[in-house]
Amino acid sequence: MKKFLAIVLLAGIVTTGCTGAGTSNASTTPRMSVDESCKFLNGDTFVPTGTTQEQADQIAKHYQEVADKVAPEVADPIQKMADVMKEVAGTPGATKSAEQTAQLTEQMNKIGQYCT
């Protein structure tokens, strides 16, 4: 959870100040348990690269991929985070609004109910 949180914080840094609702495509692979999902999130080492726009897009895609793998309890908030980051990636300069930042924080808190 700490590394996943770091990615969320990095996403916040990347998409704020640098320039002044979807559905999951669940794979046929069985989803992880909540415990497995939390371990996976804690070990997640994804780091976006490129421009701010590219990074926001990469983060959105990464969140989508993670949401497709983990337990539904944590997948739903991660999917919502992916949707927010898709919106961010679609804006000029990929800058998050205060509302989008609040939405990401709310979803992180929901994940925190399961993963500590």
Backbone atoms as SQL, in Angstrom:
CREATE TABLE atoms (id INTEGER PRIMARY KEY, chain TEXT, resi INTEGER, resn TEXT, atom TEXT, x REAL, y REAL, z REAL);
INSERT INTO atoms VALUES
  (1, 'A', 1, 'MET', 'N', 0.823, -1.190, 0.000),
  (2, 'A', 1, 'MET', 'CA', 0.000, 0.000, 0.000),
  (3, 'A', 1, 'MET', 'C', 0.866, 1.251, 0.000),
  (4, 'A', 2, 'LYS', 'N', 2.015, 1.181, 0.681),
  (5, 'A', 2, 'LYS', 'CA', 2.885, 2.341, 0.750),
  (6, 'A', 2, 'LYS', 'C', 3.432, 2.708, -0.625),
  (7, 'A', 3, 'LYS', 'N', 3.868, 1.711, -1.411),
  (8, 'A', 3, 'LYS', 'CA', 4.386, 2.009, -2.737),
  (9, 'A', 3, 'LYS', 'C', 3.265, 2.456, -3.658),
  (10, 'A', 4, 'PHE', 'N', 2.096, 1.846, -3.528),
  (11, 'A', 4, 'PHE', 'CA', 0.957, 2.258, -4.344),
  (12, 'A', 4, 'PHE', 'C', 0.590, 3.689, -3.995),
  (13, 'A', 5, 'LEU', 'N', 0.612, 4.010, -2.698),
  (14, 'A', 5, 'LEU', 'CA', 0.335, 5.371, -2.257),
  (15, 'A', 5, 'LEU', 'C', 1.374, 6.317, -2.834),
  (16, 'A', 6, 'ALA', 'N', 2.627, 5.883, -2.884),
  (17, 'A', 6, 'ALA', 'CA', 3.678, 6.714, -3.460),
  (18, 'A', 6, 'ALA', 'C', 3.389, 7.010, -4.926),
  (19, 'A', 7, 'ILE', 'N', 2.858, 6.041, -5.633),
  (20, 'A', 7, 'ILE', 'CA', 2.503, 6.253, -7.037),
  (21, 'A', 7, 'ILE', 'C', 1.382, 7.268, -7.132),
  (22, 'A', 8, 'VAL', 'N', 0.405, 7.161, -6.244),
  (23, 'A', 8, 'VAL', 'CA', -0.702, 8.123, -6.237),
  (24, 'A', 8, 'VAL', 'C', -0.169, 9.513, -5.942),
  (25, 'A', 9, 'LEU', 'N', 0.717, 9.618, -4.962),
  (26, 'A', 9, 'LEU', 'CA', 1.294, 10.913, -4.645),
  (27, 'A', 9, 'LEU', 'C', 2.125, 11.436, -5.809),
  (28, 'A', 10, 'LEU', 'N', 2.891, 10.552, -6.455),
  (29, 'A', 10, 'LEU', 'CA', 3.654, 10.949, -7.623),
  (30, 'A', 10, 'LEU', 'C', 2.712, 11.447, -8.709),
  (31, 'A', 11, 'ALA', 'N', 1.609, 10.765, -8.876),
  (32, 'A', 11, 'ALA', 'CA', 0.622, 11.198, -9.865),
  (33, 'A', 11, 'ALA', 'C', 0.128, 12.592, -9.534),
  (34, 'A', 12, 'GLY', 'N', -0.063, 12.859, -8.257),
  (35, 'A', 12, 'GLY', 'CA', -0.500, 14.180, -7.829),
  (36, 'A', 12, 'GLY', 'C', 0.545, 15.229, -8.116),
  (37, 'A', 13, 'ILE', 'N', 1.795, 14.924, -7.853),
  (38, 'A', 13, 'ILE', 'CA', 2.872, 15.867, -8.092),
  (39, 'A', 13, 'ILE', 'C', 3.031, 16.108, -9.581),
  (40, 'A', 14, 'VAL', 'N', 2.987, 15.040, -10.342),
  (41, 'A', 14, 'VAL', 'CA', 3.182, 15.128, -11.787),
  (42, 'A', 14, 'VAL', 'C', 2.085, 15.958, -12.431),
  (43, 'A', 15, 'THR', 'N', 0.874, 15.830, -11.935),
  (44, 'A', 15, 'THR', 'CA', -0.251, 16.442, -12.642),
  (45, 'A', 15, 'THR', 'C', -0.794, 17.692, -11.969),
  (46, 'A', 16, 'THR', 'N', -0.071, 18.241, -11.006),
  (47, 'A', 16, 'THR', 'CA', -0.494, 19.509, -10.413),
  (48, 'A', 16, 'THR', 'C', 0.651, 20.485, -10.476),
  (49, 'A', 17, 'GLY', 'N', 0.364, 21.660, -10.885),
  (50, 'A', 17, 'GLY', 'CA', 1.331, 22.733, -10.826),
  (51, 'A', 17, 'GLY', 'C', 2.459, 22.667, -11.837),
  (52, 'A', 18, 'CYS', 'N', 2.578, 21.617, -12.582),
  (53, 'A', 18, 'CYS', 'CA', 3.681, 21.520, -13.532),
  (54, 'A', 18, 'CYS', 'C', 3.520, 22.501, -14.677),
  (55, 'A', 19, 'THR', 'N', 2.285, 22.839, -15.001),
  (56, 'A', 19, 'THR', 'CA', 2.019, 23.768, -16.095),
  (57, 'A', 19, 'THR', 'C', 1.278, 24.985, -15.549),
  (58, 'A', 20, 'GLY', 'N', 1.509, 25.572, -14.488),
  (59, 'A', 20, 'GLY', 'CA', 0.886, 26.746, -13.853),
  (60, 'A', 20, 'GLY', 'C', -0.327, 26.199, -13.015),
  (61, 'A', 21, 'ALA', 'N', -16.745, 8.046, -16.595),
  (62, 'A', 21, 'ALA', 'CA', -16.860, 6.838, -15.753),
  (63, 'A', 21, 'ALA', 'C', -16.735, 5.575, -16.620),
  (64, 'A', 22, 'GLY', 'N', -15.682, 4.890, -16.316),
  (65, 'A', 22, 'GLY', 'CA', -15.376, 3.790, -17.210),
  (66, 'A', 22, 'GLY', 'C', -15.696, 2.431, -16.599),
  (67, 'A', 23, 'THR', 'N', -15.462, 1.388, -17.362),
  (68, 'A', 23, 'THR', 'CA', -15.695, 0.047, -16.856),
  (69, 'A', 23, 'THR', 'C', -14.420, -0.754, -16.955),
  (70, 'A', 24, 'SER', 'N', -14.294, -1.708, -16.102),
  (71, 'A', 24, 'SER', 'CA', -13.114, -2.555, -16.063),
  (72, 'A', 24, 'SER', 'C', -13.205, -3.609, -17.154),
  (73, 'A', 25, 'ASN', 'N', -12.071, -3.898, -17.769),
  (74, 'A', 25, 'ASN', 'CA', -11.987, -4.974, -18.750),
  (75, 'A', 25, 'ASN', 'C', -11.426, -6.200, -18.047),
  (76, 'A', 26, 'ALA', 'N', -12.209, -6.777, -17.165),
  (77, 'A', 26, 'ALA', 'CA', -11.741, -7.898, -16.358),
  (78, 'A', 26, 'ALA', 'C', -11.289, -9.038, -17.260),
  (79, 'A', 27, 'SER', 'N', -10.123, -9.548, -16.964),
  (80, 'A', 27, 'SER', 'CA', -9.589, -10.655, -17.756),
  (81, 'A', 27, 'SER', 'C', -10.198, -11.962, -17.272),
  (82, 'A', 28, 'THR', 'N', -9.880, -13.026, -17.973),
  (83, 'A', 28, 'THR', 'CA', -10.375, -14.335, -17.579),
  (84, 'A', 28, 'THR', 'C', -9.553, -14.920, -16.441),
  (85, 'A', 29, 'THR', 'N', -8.447, -14.270, -16.095),
  (86, 'A', 29, 'THR', 'CA', -7.627, -14.714, -14.980),
  (87, 'A', 29, 'THR', 'C', -8.381, -14.455, -13.676),
  (88, 'A', 30, 'PRO', 'N', -8.392, -15.425, -12.778),
  (89, 'A', 30, 'PRO', 'CA', -9.066, -15.195, -11.492),
  (90, 'A', 30, 'PRO', 'C', -8.439, -14.014, -10.764),
  (91, 'A', 31, 'ARG', 'N', -9.274, -13.277, -10.081),
  (92, 'A', 31, 'ARG', 'CA', -8.798, -12.127, -9.317),
  (93, 'A', 31, 'ARG', 'C', -8.111, -12.585, -8.038),
  (94, 'A', 32, 'MET', 'N', -7.252, -11.728, -7.544),
  (95, 'A', 32, 'MET', 'CA', -6.547, -11.996, -6.293),
  (96, 'A', 32, 'MET', 'C', -7.498, -11.849, -5.112),
  (97, 'A', 33, 'SER', 'N', -7.122, -12.432, -3.990),
  (98, 'A', 33, 'SER', 'CA', -7.849, -12.200, -2.742),
  (99, 'A', 33, 'SER', 'C', -7.509, -10.791, -2.256),
  (100, 'A', 34, 'VAL', 'N', -8.207, -10.334, -1.235),
  (101, 'A', 34, 'VAL', 'CA', -7.912, -9.015, -0.673),
  (102, 'A', 34, 'VAL', 'C', -6.482, -8.992, -0.144),
  (103, 'A', 35, 'ASP', 'N', -6.090, -10.031, 0.604),
  (104, 'A', 35, 'ASP', 'CA', -4.725, -10.077, 1.141),
  (105, 'A', 35, 'ASP', 'C', -3.684, -10.074, 0.024),
  (106, 'A', 36, 'GLU', 'N', -3.905, -10.887, -1.007),
  (107, 'A', 36, 'GLU', 'CA', -2.986, -10.917, -2.139),
  (108, 'A', 36, 'GLU', 'C', -2.943, -9.561, -2.846),
  (109, 'A', 37, 'SER', 'N', -4.098, -8.939, -2.961),
  (110, 'A', 37, 'SER', 'CA', -4.185, -7.633, -3.610),
  (111, 'A', 37, 'SER', 'C', -3.382, -6.591, -2.846),
  (112, 'A', 38, 'CYS', 'N', -3.505, -6.601, -1.530),
  (113, 'A', 38, 'CYS', 'CA', -2.770, -5.638, -0.705),
  (114, 'A', 38, 'CYS', 'C', -1.268, -5.873, -0.818),
  (115, 'A', 39, 'LYS', 'N', -0.858, -7.129, -0.818),
  (116, 'A', 39, 'LYS', 'CA', 0.570, -7.444, -0.996),
  (117, 'A', 39, 'LYS', 'C', 1.043, -6.970, -2.368),
  (118, 'A', 40, 'PHE', 'N', 0.233, -7.197, -3.376),
  (119, 'A', 40, 'PHE', 'CA', 0.570, -6.751, -4.726),
  (120, 'A', 40, 'PHE', 'C', 0.724, -5.228, -4.760),
  (121, 'A', 41, 'LEU', 'N', -0.218, -4.519, -4.167),
  (122, 'A', 41, 'LEU', 'CA', -0.160, -3.059, -4.158),
  (123, 'A', 41, 'LEU', 'C', 1.073, -2.564, -3.409),
  (124, 'A', 42, 'ASN', 'N', 1.416, -3.222, -2.307),
  (125, 'A', 42, 'ASN', 'CA', 2.600, -2.828, -1.543),
  (126, 'A', 42, 'ASN', 'C', 3.878, -3.045, -2.332),
  (127, 'A', 43, 'GLY', 'N', 3.886, -4.015, -3.230),
  (128, 'A', 43, 'GLY', 'CA', 5.074, -4.306, -4.015),
  (129, 'A', 43, 'GLY', 'C', 5.107, -3.627, -5.369),
  (130, 'A', 44, 'ASP', 'N', 4.078, -2.873, -5.696),
  (131, 'A', 44, 'ASP', 'CA', 3.985, -2.228, -6.999),
  (132, 'A', 44, 'ASP', 'C', 5.078, -1.163, -7.145),
  (133, 'A', 45, 'THR', 'N', 5.885, -1.292, -8.171),
  (134, 'A', 45, 'THR', 'CA', 7.009, -0.371, -8.383),
  (135, 'A', 45, 'THR', 'C', 6.870, 0.462, -9.655),
  (136, 'A', 46, 'PHE', 'N', 5.677, 0.557, -10.191),
  (137, 'A', 46, 'PHE', 'CA', 5.445, 1.315, -11.415),
  (138, 'A', 46, 'PHE', 'C', 5.875, 2.773, -11.248),
  (139, 'A', 47, 'VAL', 'N', 6.604, 3.276, -12.237),
  (140, 'A', 47, 'VAL', 'CA', 7.003, 4.684, -12.273),
  (141, 'A', 47, 'VAL', 'C', 6.768, 5.187, -13.695),
  (142, 'A', 48, 'PRO', 'N', 5.919, 6.195, -13.860),
  (143, 'A', 48, 'PRO', 'CA', 5.659, 6.713, -15.206),
  (144, 'A', 48, 'PRO', 'C', 6.862, 7.507, -15.720),
  (145, 'A', 49, 'THR', 'N', 6.952, 7.632, -17.038),
  (146, 'A', 49, 'THR', 'CA', 8.034, 8.374, -17.667),
  (147, 'A', 49, 'THR', 'C', 7.457, 9.304, -18.729),
  (148, 'A', 50, 'GLY', 'N', 8.285, 10.182, -19.233),
  (149, 'A', 50, 'GLY', 'CA', 7.864, 11.050, -20.328),
  (150, 'A', 50, 'GLY', 'C', 7.324, 12.373, -19.859),
  (151, 'A', 51, 'THR', 'N', 6.556, 13.006, -20.733),
  (152, 'A', 51, 'THR', 'CA', 5.965, 14.301, -20.425),
  (153, 'A', 51, 'THR', 'C', 4.858, 14.137, -19.386),
  (154, 'A', 52, 'THR', 'N', 4.401, 15.240, -18.862),
  (155, 'A', 52, 'THR', 'CA', 3.304, 15.206, -17.896),
  (156, 'A', 52, 'THR', 'C', 2.085, 14.518, -18.478),
  (157, 'A', 53, 'GLN', 'N', 1.784, 14.817, -19.723),
  (158, 'A', 53, 'GLN', 'CA', 0.647, 14.205, -20.416),
  (159, 'A', 53, 'GLN', 'C', 0.845, 12.692, -20.530),
  (160, 'A', 54, 'GLU', 'N', 2.032, 12.280, -20.936),
  (161, 'A', 54, 'GLU', 'CA', 2.332, 10.857, -21.081),
  (162, 'A', 54, 'GLU', 'C', 2.268, 10.144, -19.733),
  (163, 'A', 55, 'GLN', 'N', 2.774, 10.805, -18.703),
  (164, 'A', 55, 'GLN', 'CA', 2.752, 10.207, -17.374),
  (165, 'A', 55, 'GLN', 'C', 1.321, 10.009, -16.876),
  (166, 'A', 56, 'ALA', 'N', 0.470, 11.002, -17.068),
  (167, 'A', 56, 'ALA', 'CA', -0.922, 10.879, -16.641),
  (168, 'A', 56, 'ALA', 'C', -1.604, 9.730, -17.374),
  (169, 'A', 57, 'ASP', 'N', -1.329, 9.594, -18.671),
  (170, 'A', 57, 'ASP', 'CA', -1.898, 8.506, -19.456),
  (171, 'A', 57, 'ASP', 'C', -1.374, 7.157, -18.975),
  (172, 'A', 58, 'GLN', 'N', -0.072, 7.076, -18.703),
  (173, 'A', 58, 'GLN', 'CA', 0.513, 5.830, -18.203),
  (174, 'A', 58, 'GLN', 'C', -0.074, 5.451, -16.848),
  (175, 'A', 59, 'ILE', 'N', -0.276, 6.424, -15.980),
  (176, 'A', 59, 'ILE', 'CA', -0.851, 6.161, -14.659),
  (177, 'A', 59, 'ILE', 'C', -2.271, 5.631, -14.815),
  (178, 'A', 60, 'ALA', 'N', -3.052, 6.251, -15.682),
  (179, 'A', 60, 'ALA', 'CA', -4.423, 5.790, -15.920),
  (180, 'A', 60, 'ALA', 'C', -4.428, 4.348, -16.405),
  (181, 'A', 61, 'LYS', 'N', -3.563, 4.035, -17.352),
  (182, 'A', 61, 'LYS', 'CA', -3.491, 2.666, -17.882),
  (183, 'A', 61, 'LYS', 'C', -3.016, 1.683, -16.816),
  (184, 'A', 62, 'HIS', 'N', -2.052, 2.100, -16.005),
  (185, 'A', 62, 'HIS', 'CA', -1.560, 1.225, -14.939),
  (186, 'A', 62, 'HIS', 'C', -2.668, 0.944, -13.930),
  (187, 'A', 63, 'TYR', 'N', -3.378, 1.973, -13.522),
  (188, 'A', 63, 'TYR', 'CA', -4.495, 1.772, -12.587),
  (189, 'A', 63, 'TYR', 'C', -5.522, 0.822, -13.174),
  (190, 'A', 64, 'GLN', 'N', -5.802, 0.962, -14.465),
  (191, 'A', 64, 'GLN', 'CA', -6.765, 0.071, -15.126),
  (192, 'A', 64, 'GLN', 'C', -6.276, -1.373, -15.073),
  (193, 'A', 65, 'GLU', 'N', -4.998, -1.584, -15.391),
  (194, 'A', 65, 'GLU', 'CA', -4.434, -2.930, -15.355),
  (195, 'A', 65, 'GLU', 'C', -4.490, -3.519, -13.947),
  (196, 'A', 66, 'VAL', 'N', -4.186, -2.710, -12.959),
  (197, 'A', 66, 'VAL', 'CA', -4.226, -3.173, -11.565),
  (198, 'A', 66, 'VAL', 'C', -5.659, -3.513, -11.178),
  (199, 'A', 67, 'ALA', 'N', -6.598, -2.655, -11.533),
  (200, 'A', 67, 'ALA', 'CA', -8.008, -2.886, -11.189),
  (201, 'A', 67, 'ALA', 'C', -8.511, -4.195, -11.779),
  (202, 'A', 68, 'ASP', 'N', -7.982, -4.581, -12.921),
  (203, 'A', 68, 'ASP', 'CA', -8.400, -5.823, -13.567),
  (204, 'A', 68, 'ASP', 'C', -7.861, -7.069, -12.871),
  (205, 'A', 69, 'LYS', 'N', -6.862, -6.905, -12.005),
  (206, 'A', 69, 'LYS', 'CA', -6.204, -8.044, -11.358),
  (207, 'A', 69, 'LYS', 'C', -6.614, -8.260, -9.905),
  (208, 'A', 70, 'VAL', 'N', -6.882, -7.188, -9.201),
  (209, 'A', 70, 'VAL', 'CA', -7.040, -7.274, -7.748),
  (210, 'A', 70, 'VAL', 'C', -8.475, -7.604, -7.343),
  (211, 'A', 71, 'ALA', 'N', -8.640, -7.874, -6.043),
  (212, 'A', 71, 'ALA', 'CA', -9.953, -8.202, -5.486),
  (213, 'A', 71, 'ALA', 'C', -10.941, -7.060, -5.737),
  (214, 'A', 72, 'PRO', 'N', -12.202, -7.380, -5.933),
  (215, 'A', 72, 'PRO', 'CA', -13.204, -6.344, -6.206),
  (216, 'A', 72, 'PRO', 'C', -13.258, -5.244, -5.146),
  (217, 'A', 73, 'GLU', 'N', -12.994, -5.594, -3.907),
  (218, 'A', 73, 'GLU', 'CA', -13.056, -4.598, -2.834),
  (219, 'A', 73, 'GLU', 'C', -12.084, -3.444, -3.062),
  (220, 'A', 74, 'VAL', 'N', -10.914, -3.746, -3.620),
  (221, 'A', 74, 'VAL', 'CA', -9.951, -2.693, -3.918),
  (222, 'A', 74, 'VAL', 'C', -9.954, -2.318, -5.400),
  (223, 'A', 75, 'ALA', 'N', -10.490, -3.178, -6.237),
  (224, 'A', 75, 'ALA', 'CA', -10.548, -2.892, -7.674),
  (225, 'A', 75, 'ALA', 'C', -11.487, -1.736, -7.980),
  (226, 'A', 76, 'ASP', 'N', -12.608, -1.664, -7.290),
  (227, 'A', 76, 'ASP', 'CA', -13.569, -0.596, -7.576),
  (228, 'A', 76, 'ASP', 'C', -12.961, 0.792, -7.352),
  (229, 'A', 77, 'PRO', 'N', -12.328, 1.047, -6.195),
  (230, 'A', 77, 'PRO', 'CA', -11.692, 2.361, -6.026),
  (231, 'A', 77, 'PRO', 'C', -10.559, 2.607, -7.026),
  (232, 'A', 78, 'ILE', 'N', -9.788, 1.578, -7.341),
  (233, 'A', 78, 'ILE', 'CA', -8.691, 1.747, -8.292),
  (234, 'A', 78, 'ILE', 'C', -9.247, 2.054, -9.677),
  (235, 'A', 79, 'GLN', 'N', -10.355, 1.422, -10.044),
  (236, 'A', 79, 'GLN', 'CA', -10.996, 1.717, -11.323),
  (237, 'A', 79, 'GLN', 'C', -11.439, 3.175, -11.368),
  (238, 'A', 80, 'LYS', 'N', -11.991, 3.656, -10.273),
  (239, 'A', 80, 'LYS', 'CA', -12.408, 5.068, -10.228),
  (240, 'A', 80, 'LYS', 'C', -11.195, 5.985, -10.346),
  (241, 'A', 81, 'MET', 'N', -10.077, 5.583, -9.746),
  (242, 'A', 81, 'MET', 'CA', -8.851, 6.358, -9.871),
  (243, 'A', 81, 'MET', 'C', -8.363, 6.361, -11.320),
  (244, 'A', 82, 'ALA', 'N', -8.482, 5.230, -11.992),
  (245, 'A', 82, 'ALA', 'CA', -8.111, 5.147, -13.409),
  (246, 'A', 82, 'ALA', 'C', -8.969, 6.100, -14.233),
  (247, 'A', 83, 'ASP', 'N', -10.263, 6.122, -13.927),
  (248, 'A', 83, 'ASP', 'CA', -11.170, 7.003, -14.656),
  (249, 'A', 83, 'ASP', 'C', -10.795, 8.472, -14.460),
  (250, 'A', 84, 'VAL', 'N', -10.449, 8.835, -13.222),
  (251, 'A', 84, 'VAL', 'CA', -10.037, 10.216, -12.938),
  (252, 'A', 84, 'VAL', 'C', -8.766, 10.546, -13.716),
  (253, 'A', 85, 'MET', 'N', -7.810, 9.631, -13.691),
  (254, 'A', 85, 'MET', 'CA', -6.546, 9.905, -14.380),
  (255, 'A', 85, 'MET', 'C', -6.724, 9.945, -15.895),
  (256, 'A', 86, 'LYS', 'N', -7.701, 9.212, -16.431),
  (257, 'A', 86, 'LYS', 'CA', -8.008, 9.308, -17.860),
  (258, 'A', 86, 'LYS', 'C', -8.505, 10.716, -18.178),
  (259, 'A', 87, 'GLU', 'N', -9.347, 11.259, -17.281),
  (260, 'A', 87, 'GLU', 'CA', -9.825, 12.632, -17.454),
  (261, 'A', 87, 'GLU', 'C', -8.652, 13.607, -17.409),
  (262, 'A', 88, 'VAL', 'N', -7.774, 13.422, -16.434),
  (263, 'A', 88, 'VAL', 'CA', -6.615, 14.295, -16.287),
  (264, 'A', 88, 'VAL', 'C', -5.752, 14.237, -17.545),
  (265, 'A', 89, 'ALA', 'N', -5.503, 13.037, -18.043),
  (266, 'A', 89, 'ALA', 'CA', -4.671, 12.871, -19.230),
  (267, 'A', 89, 'ALA', 'C', -5.277, 13.568, -20.440),
  (268, 'A', 90, 'GLY', 'N', -6.589, 13.724, -20.447),
  (269, 'A', 90, 'GLY', 'CA', -7.271, 14.348, -21.568),
  (270, 'A', 90, 'GLY', 'C', -7.328, 15.863, -21.509),
  (271, 'A', 91, 'THR', 'N', -6.751, 16.461, -20.455),
  (272, 'A', 91, 'THR', 'CA', -6.773, 17.911, -20.332),
  (273, 'A', 91, 'THR', 'C', -5.453, 18.506, -20.811),
  (274, 'A', 92, 'PRO', 'N', -5.491, 19.740, -21.277),
  (275, 'A', 92, 'PRO', 'CA', -4.237, 20.396, -21.681),
  (276, 'A', 92, 'PRO', 'C', -3.290, 20.482, -20.474),
  (277, 'A', 93, 'GLY', 'N', -2.083, 20.012, -20.645),
  (278, 'A', 93, 'GLY', 'CA', -1.099, 20.047, -19.579),
  (279, 'A', 93, 'GLY', 'C', -1.268, 18.968, -18.535),
  (280, 'A', 94, 'ALA', 'N', -2.300, 18.166, -18.651),
  (281, 'A', 94, 'ALA', 'CA', -2.571, 17.073, -17.712),
  (282, 'A', 94, 'ALA', 'C', -2.516, 17.548, -16.269),
  (283, 'A', 95, 'THR', 'N', -3.200, 18.636, -15.990),
  (284, 'A', 95, 'THR', 'CA', -3.218, 19.200, -14.640),
  (285, 'A', 95, 'THR', 'C', -4.493, 18.789, -13.930),
  (286, 'A', 96, 'LYS', 'N', -4.343, 18.224, -12.727),
  (287, 'A', 96, 'LYS', 'CA', -5.501, 17.805, -11.931),
  (288, 'A', 96, 'LYS', 'C', -6.166, 19.010, -11.295),
  (289, 'A', 97, 'SER', 'N', -7.482, 18.955, -11.256),
  (290, 'A', 97, 'SER', 'CA', -8.241, 19.967, -10.533),
  (291, 'A', 97, 'SER', 'C', -8.302, 19.588, -9.056),
  (292, 'A', 98, 'ALA', 'N', -8.718, 20.518, -8.235),
  (293, 'A', 98, 'ALA', 'CA', -8.882, 20.234, -6.808),
  (294, 'A', 98, 'ALA', 'C', -9.912, 19.125, -6.609),
  (295, 'A', 99, 'GLU', 'N', -10.962, 19.127, -7.414),
  (296, 'A', 99, 'GLU', 'CA', -11.994, 18.091, -7.314),
  (297, 'A', 99, 'GLU', 'C', -11.426, 16.718, -7.661),
  (298, 'A', 100, 'GLN', 'N', -10.607, 16.645, -8.701),
  (299, 'A', 100, 'GLN', 'CA', -10.003, 15.365, -9.083),
  (300, 'A', 100, 'GLN', 'C', -9.041, 14.866, -8.003),
  (301, 'A', 101, 'THR', 'N', -8.294, 15.788, -7.415),
  (302, 'A', 101, 'THR', 'CA', -7.398, 15.428, -6.315),
  (303, 'A', 101, 'THR', 'C', -8.204, 14.861, -5.153),
  (304, 'A', 102, 'ALA', 'N', -9.323, 15.493, -4.846),
  (305, 'A', 102, 'ALA', 'CA', -10.192, 15.022, -3.763),
  (306, 'A', 102, 'ALA', 'C', -10.765, 13.640, -4.091),
  (307, 'A', 103, 'GLN', 'N', -11.136, 13.427, -5.342),
  (308, 'A', 103, 'GLN', 'CA', -11.664, 12.124, -5.752),
  (309, 'A', 103, 'GLN', 'C', -10.608, 11.038, -5.580),
  (310, 'A', 104, 'LEU', 'N', -9.370, 11.318, -5.973),
  (311, 'A', 104, 'LEU', 'CA', -8.295, 10.338, -5.821),
  (312, 'A', 104, 'LEU', 'C', -8.044, 10.041, -4.347),
  (313, 'A', 105, 'THR', 'N', -8.055, 11.066, -3.526),
  (314, 'A', 105, 'THR', 'CA', -7.855, 10.882, -2.084),
  (315, 'A', 105, 'THR', 'C', -8.964, 10.033, -1.489),
  (316, 'A', 106, 'GLU', 'N', -10.187, 10.295, -1.889),
  (317, 'A', 106, 'GLU', 'CA', -11.330, 9.523, -1.393),
  (318, 'A', 106, 'GLU', 'C', -11.183, 8.041, -1.750),
  (319, 'A', 107, 'GLN', 'N', -10.764, 7.762, -2.969),
  (320, 'A', 107, 'GLN', 'CA', -10.609, 6.373, -3.396),
  (321, 'A', 107, 'GLN', 'C', -9.440, 5.706, -2.667),
  (322, 'A', 108, 'MET', 'N', -8.358, 6.439, -2.443),
  (323, 'A', 108, 'MET', 'CA', -7.235, 5.893, -1.673),
  (324, 'A', 108, 'MET', 'C', -7.690, 5.526, -0.261),
  (325, 'A', 109, 'ASN', 'N', -8.520, 6.362, 0.322),
  (326, 'A', 109, 'ASN', 'CA', -9.042, 6.070, 1.656),
  (327, 'A', 109, 'ASN', 'C', -9.892, 4.802, 1.653),
  (328, 'A', 110, 'LYS', 'N', -10.623, 4.584, 0.590),
  (329, 'A', 110, 'LYS', 'CA', -11.415, 3.357, 0.478),
  (330, 'A', 110, 'LYS', 'C', -10.512, 2.127, 0.389),
  (331, 'A', 111, 'ILE', 'N', -9.429, 2.247, -0.364),
  (332, 'A', 111, 'ILE', 'CA', -8.472, 1.145, -0.442),
  (333, 'A', 111, 'ILE', 'C', -7.856, 0.908, 0.937),
  (334, 'A', 112, 'GLY', 'N', -7.583, 1.990, 1.643),
  (335, 'A', 112, 'GLY', 'CA', -7.001, 1.895, 2.986),
  (336, 'A', 112, 'GLY', 'C', -7.879, 1.178, 3.989),
  (337, 'A', 113, 'GLN', 'N', -9.169, 1.070, 3.712),
  (338, 'A', 113, 'GLN', 'CA', -10.061, 0.312, 4.587),
  (339, 'A', 113, 'GLN', 'C', -9.738, -1.185, 4.535),
  (340, 'A', 114, 'TYR', 'N', -9.119, -1.614, 3.448),
  (341, 'A', 114, 'TYR', 'CA', -8.779, -3.025, 3.267),
  (342, 'A', 114, 'TYR', 'C', -7.284, -3.296, 3.405),
  (343, 'A', 115, 'CYS', 'N', -6.474, -2.332, 2.978),
  (344, 'A', 115, 'CYS', 'CA', -5.018, -2.507, 2.975),
  (345, 'A', 115, 'CYS', 'C', -4.391, -1.479, 3.919),
  (346, 'A', 116, 'THR', 'N', -3.559, -1.972, 4.803),
  (347, 'A', 116, 'THR', 'CA', -2.892, -1.033, 5.715),
  (348, 'A', 116, 'THR', 'C', -1.419, -1.014, 5.489);
